Every structure is written in structure tokens, then in C-alpha cells.
């Protein structure tokens, strides 16, 4: 499963880590020199949560980013999950008899 939040639509992004050496000019040196650029990944902080949705009277299990958890706290679980299609179908399943 991809590391992508279904609410914020944020996913893994790529960037670089810059290695430097030398003493900064403000500290009396000749300045910092770049000695290398290393590719790296910035990963989304995904968490598995079991959210109580009082409007439907049940728990819903979702994988969210921590940013999306804050949005759920502010706006409410039912509103956020229904906007993004994360609520289960509310139809009753008939048993074969």
C-alpha cells in the first residue's frame, strides 16, 4: 500500500541532504563549502487509527497522516471521512438462508 494520506493527499517527496565543511564567515572562517549532495526521501507520518463516528454509531479503521488527524479533531470525523469516501457502505447485508 502506498504511503499516501487519503485526506490530505500528501505522499512521499524527494529532496537532498547537503553535506558542508569549513568555518562560516561570521565565525572568522573563509566560508562553508559543499562537499556532497545525497538524495533522500521525506516520508509522511502515517498512523493507523480507529475513529469513533457517532453519526453512524460505529468505529471506522483508517490510515491517516498526523496532519489529517488534526483536521478530524477540528472538523469532526463524520464530515472529513464522508468528504473523502472513507465511510463504510450503510446497507444491511442479507444472509443467504
C-alpha positions as CSV (number, residue, x, y, z in Angstrom):
1,X,0.0,0.0,0.0
2,X,1.3,3.4,-1.0
3,X,2.3,5.8,1.8
4,X,-0.3,8.4,0.8
5,X,-2.9,10.0,3.1
6,X,-6.4,9.8,1.6
7,X,-7.5,13.0,3.3
8,X,-4.6,15.5,2.7
9,X,-3.4,13.7,-0.5
10,X,0.2,14.1,0.7
11,X,2.7,11.4,-0.1
12,X,6.5,10.7,0.0
13,X,8.5,13.5,-1.6
14,X,12.2,13.6,-2.5
15,X,14.9,16.0,-1.6
16,X,18.5,16.4,-0.8
17,X,20.8,16.4,2.2
18,X,23.7,18.8,1.7
19,X,27.0,18.0,3.4
20,X,29.2,21.0,4.2
21,X,32.6,21.7,5.7
22,X,34.5,24.7,6.8
23,X,34.0,27.6,9.2
24,X,31.3,30.2,8.5
25,X,32.5,33.7,7.6
26,X,30.6,35.2,10.6
27,X,32.8,32.9,12.8
28,X,36.0,34.1,11.2
29,X,36.4,31.4,8.6
30,X,36.6,31.5,4.8
31,X,33.0,30.2,4.4
32,X,31.2,26.9,4.1
33,X,32.0,24.6,1.2
34,X,29.5,22.0,-0.2
35,X,31.2,18.6,-0.3
36,X,28.2,16.4,-1.3
37,X,24.5,16.2,-2.2
38,X,22.7,13.0,-1.1
39,X,19.2,12.1,-2.3
40,X,16.8,11.4,0.5
41,X,13.0,10.9,1.0
42,X,10.7,12.8,3.2
43,X,8.0,10.3,4.3
44,X,4.5,11.2,5.5
45,X,3.8,10.4,9.2
46,X,1.1,7.8,8.7
47,X,-0.8,6.3,11.6
48,X,-3.4,3.6,11.8
49,X,-6.4,4.8,13.8
50,X,-9.8,3.5,14.9
51,X,-12.1,6.5,14.9
52,X,-15.5,6.6,16.6
53,X,-18.1,8.1,14.3
54,X,-21.2,9.0,16.5
55,X,-23.4,9.8,13.5
56,X,-23.3,6.2,12.3
57,X,-22.7,4.7,15.8
58,X,-19.6,2.6,15.0
59,X,-15.8,2.7,14.7
60,X,-14.1,3.1,11.4
61,X,-10.5,1.9,10.9
62,X,-8.4,4.3,8.7
63,X,-4.7,5.1,7.9
64,X,-4.2,8.8,8.3
65,X,-1.4,11.3,8.4
66,X,-0.9,13.2,11.7
67,X,-2.0,16.4,9.8
68,X,-5.3,14.7,8.8
69,X,-5.8,13.6,12.5
70,X,-5.7,17.3,13.4
71,X,-8.3,18.0,10.7
72,X,-10.6,15.2,12.1
73,X,-10.3,16.8,15.6
74,X,-11.2,20.2,14.3
75,X,-14.0,19.4,11.8
76,X,-15.3,16.1,13.1
77,X,-14.8,12.5,11.9
78,X,-18.1,12.2,10.0
79,X,-17.6,15.3,7.9
80,X,-14.0,14.6,7.0
81,X,-14.4,10.9,6.3
82,X,-17.6,11.3,4.2
83,X,-16.0,14.0,2.1
84,X,-13.2,11.6,1.2
85,X,-15.3,8.5,0.7
86,X,-13.8,6.6,3.7
87,X,-17.1,5.7,5.4
88,X,-18.4,2.1,5.0
89,X,-21.5,1.4,3.0
90,X,-24.5,1.7,5.3
91,X,-26.6,-1.1,3.6
92,X,-27.5,-4.1,5.7
93,X,-26.1,-7.4,4.4
94,X,-28.8,-10.0,3.9
95,X,-27.9,-13.5,4.9
96,X,-28.4,-16.3,2.5
97,X,-30.9,-18.8,4.0
